[in-house]
């Protein structure tokens, strides 16, 4: 039995970060798994559906909301540890050995923190932490795919609520336009925005400057 974890959505300014864990025998993992960023959306959705349909595969998901990300008592490294641990705890069993995608420059430290956090939820497991584990271990690729598909679904839900929001990444002009227009209309950021991100600070500052110039 193999166990892997990864997350998606660490860097966006909109929407949650999502972590996923997959526990499965190697024979149950579908062909064509890879780092989710290397796969087309349609391929990711197909693979995620196959994983969820197989009785031999267990999937755990943890969602970290923008409000939790904005908490000044937290940071993204700690939240990545917590999210992977929460997802792993859903499916892990005592004695399992998990491979996780390292969310810290120090792989070993990240692995120790994930193991300790999982144990706080109950299961006692070993954790091997590697950079780019989603490229080297199919079970981590599977977790990467599940996390990305879940994250994308959350962004699609935002688009249904607000209209076009883009990918949610700060570099996306559509996302930046959405934030500017929302702030211009409402005078505040939408709940889906990570208010602690610099992009949001820039949008609010620009809106304030525009209001002052009009005054």
FENQUIWO-V823891 format. One record per pair of residues at least 12 apart in sequence whose ideal C-beta (glycine too) atoms are under 6 Angstrom apart, sorted by the first residue. I is the first residue (numbers start at 0). J is the second residue. D is the distance in Angstrom with one decimal. If there is no record, write none. Layout:
BEGIN
I&J&D ; I&J&D
END
This chain:
BEGIN
0&24&5.7 ; 1&25&5.8 ; 1&138&4.1 ; 2&22&4.7 ; 2&95&4.9 ; 2&97&4.2 ; 3&21&5.5 ; 3&98&5.0 ; 3&136&5.8 ; 3&138&3.6 ; 3&139&3.7 ; 3&142&4.7 ; 4&20&4.3 ; 4&83&4.4 ; 4&86&5.7 ; 4&87&5.2 ; 4&99&4.5 ; 4&142&5.1 ; 5&100&4.2 ; 5&133&5.2 ; 5&139&5.5 ; 5&142&4.3 ; 5&143&4.1 ; 5&146&5.7 ; 6&18&4.1 ; 6&79&5.8 ; 6&82&5.6 ; 6&146&5.5 ; 7&146&4.0 ; 7&147&4.3 ; 7&150&4.3 ; 8&150&4.4 ; 11&167&3.9 ; 11&168&5.0 ; 12&169&4.9 ; 12&193&5.4 ; 12&196&4.5 ; 12&198&4.5 ; 13&164&6.0 ; 13&167&3.6 ; 13&191&5.3 ; 13&192&5.8 ; 14&153&5.3 ; 14&154&5.3 ; 14&167&4.9 ; 14&191&5.7 ; 15&62&4.9 ; 15&63&5.5 ; 15&64&5.2 ; 15&153&5.9 ; 16&63&4.3 ; 17&62&5.5 ; 17&146&4.8 ; 17&149&4.7 ; 17&150&4.3 ; 18&61&4.6 ; 18&82&3.5 ; 18&83&4.9 ; 18&86&4.4 ; 18&146&5.9 ; 19&60&5.2 ; 19&86&5.4 ; 19&142&4.6 ; 19&145&3.9 ; 19&146&3.9 ; 20&59&4.2 ; 20&86&3.9 ; 20&87&4.4 ; 20&90&5.3 ; 20&142&5.7 ; 21&58&5.8 ; 21&138&5.6 ; 21&141&4.2 ; 21&142&4.7 ; 22&57&4.3 ; 22&90&4.2 ; 23&55&6.0 ; 23&56&4.2 ; 24&55&5.9 ; 27&53&5.2 ; 27&55&4.1 ; 27&56&5.3 ; 28&137&5.1 ; 28&141&5.8 ; 29&46&5.6 ; 29&49&4.5 ; 32&137&4.7 ; 32&140&3.9 ; 32&141&5.5 ; 33&140&5.4 ; 34&133&4.4 ; 34&134&4.9 ; 34&143&5.9 ; 35&143&4.2 ; 35&144&4.8 ; 35&147&3.8 ; 43&144&5.2 ; 43&147&5.8 ; 43&148&5.3 ; 44&148&5.7 ; 46&144&4.9 ; 47&144&5.4 ; 47&145&5.2 ; 47&148&4.2 ; 50&141&5.7 ; 57&90&4.1 ; 58&145&5.8 ; 59&86&4.3 ; 59&89&2.9 ; 59&90&4.3 ; 60&86&5.8 ; 60&149&5.7 ; 61&82&4.7 ; 61&85&3.6 ; 61&86&4.3 ; 63&78&5.4 ; 63&82&5.1 ; 65&193&4.8 ; 68&193&5.2 ; 69&193&6.0 ; 69&194&5.2 ; 69&195&4.5 ; 76&103&5.5 ; 79&102&3.6 ; 80&112&4.5 ; 80&113&5.5 ; 80&116&5.6 ; 83&99&5.6 ; 83&113&5.4 ; 84&113&5.3 ; 84&116&3.4 ; 84&117&4.7 ; 87&117&5.1 ; 88&117&5.4 ; 88&120&3.5 ; 91&122&4.1 ; 91&124&5.2 ; 93&122&5.6 ; 93&123&5.1 ; 95&124&4.5 ; 96&125&4.4 ; 97&124&5.6 ; 97&126&5.1 ; 98&127&4.8 ; 98&132&5.5 ; 98&136&4.9 ; 98&139&5.4 ; 99&113&5.6 ; 99&126&6.0 ; 99&128&5.2 ; 100&132&4.4 ; 100&133&5.2 ; 100&139&5.7 ; 101&128&4.5 ; 101&129&5.8 ; 101&130&4.9 ; 106&128&4.6 ; 106&129&5.9 ; 109&128&4.7 ; 110&126&4.4 ; 110&128&3.1 ; 113&126&5.0 ; 114&126&4.2 ; 154&167&5.3 ; 157&191&5.2 ; 164&177&4.7 ; 169&198&4.3 ; 178&202&4.7 ; 179&202&5.6 ; 182&202&5.5 ; 182&206&4.7
END
